[in-house]
Amino acid sequence: MNSNSSAAWTLRRADAHDTASVTACAVEAFRHYIPRLGLTPIPMTKDYGAAIANAQVWVATQQGQTVAALVLDVTDEGFLIDVIAVLPQHQGTGVGRALLELAEREALRQGHDSIYLFTNEKMTENRALYERIGYAEYKRLTLAERTSVFLRKPLK
């Protein structure tokens, strides 16, 4: 396994050629939640080809392989981190943090004074991480068997 080696990642905007690797990254990153949630996490079923065409998708690559992916979008609620996915073997290396920092820079660059995201209430590790880095819960929505927790971070 390649832990914090000097071969850092390259962060770049995704293009259509990245669709399969972004999809695979999301499936691998979220697969372990299926037993806990009792259903398939939304990021595993997303159309990443459409996201690349219509939203702002970034990839972190290492030696030509996609190791993490980030989907950003602008909605009625503001600047959204729609999906952040890191391959399990690259979790804990700092690549997720690098993508979160990129998201904040992009939000500011595009004129937003905060950034938001949502996660399943049962993904407690994610919620704890986001709260540690400055996100605060502001609402919950329950649809079907999912309760989404919405968190926002002020950037100014």
C-alpha positions, -999 to 999 in steps of 0.1 A, spaced: 0 0 0 11 35 -8 7 55 24 19 91 27 46 88 1 63 117 -17 44 108 -49 15 131 -40 -16 134 -61 -24 155 -90 -57 173 -87 -74 182 -120 -109 187 -135 -124 154 -147 -134 149 -183 -155 123 -201 -126 99 -201 -127 98 -163 -163 86 -161 -155 49 -154 -127 56 -129 -148 82 -110 -177 57 -109 -154 29 -96 -139 52 -70 -174 61 -56 -185 25 -56 -154 14 -37 -155 43 -13 -191 38 -3 -196 0 -6 -188 -6 31 -219 14 41 -244 -10 25 -247 -33 55 -251 -3 79 -276 15 58 -295 -15 45 -295 2 11 -271 14 -16 -256 48 -8 -266 74 -34 -230 81 -45 -227 45 -57 -256 50 -82 -249 85 -95 -245 91 -132 -209 105 -132 -209 110 -169 -237 135 -165 -220 150 -134 -188 156 -154 -209 172 -182 -231 193 -160 -214 199 -126 -178 204 -115 -160 171 -111 -124 169 -99 -101 138 -96 -70 131 -76 -47 109 -95 -15 91 -85 6 74 -111 -22 78 -136 -48 61 -113 -78 79 -99 -76 76 -61 -103 101 -51 -131 121 -67 -150 153 -59 -183 164 -73 -192 201 -68 -224 219 -78 -242 251 -74 -278 247 -62 -306 270 -48 -289 264 -14 -255 275 -25 -222 258 -33 -225 220 -27 -200 193 -22 -222 166 -38 -198 137 -35 -164 132 -21 -150 96 -26 -116 83 -16 -105 47 -24 -103 28 9 -66 21 5 -60 59 2 -82 70 31 -61 87 58 -34 99 34 -47 135 33 -62 133 -2 -97 138 10 -86 169 30 -69 182 -2 -101 178 -21 -121 195 7 -97 224 7 -100 226 -31 -138 227 -28 -135 257 -4 -112 276 -27 -136 270 -56 -166 281 -36 -148 314 -27 -135 319 -62 -170 314 -76 -184 341 -52 -199 320 -24 -194 328 13 -202 293 25 -202 257 14 -226 229 22 -229 191 20 -252 164 32 -245 129 44 -266 100 57 -272 103 94 -258 68 98 -224 78 84 -213 90 118 -176 91 110 -182 115 81 -203 137 103 -177 138 130 -150 147 104 -170 175 89 -178 190 123 -141 189 133 -133 210 102 -159 236 108 -192 224 93 -224 227 114 -256 208 110 -285 230 99 -313 206 88 -323 170 83 -345 156 56 -360 121 56 -369 105 22 -379 69 20 -355 51 45 -328 77 43 -323 106 67 -298 132 53 -280 155 76 -271 189 60 -240 207 72 -227 241 62 -194 258 67 -189 296 65 -159 306 44 -157 343 53 
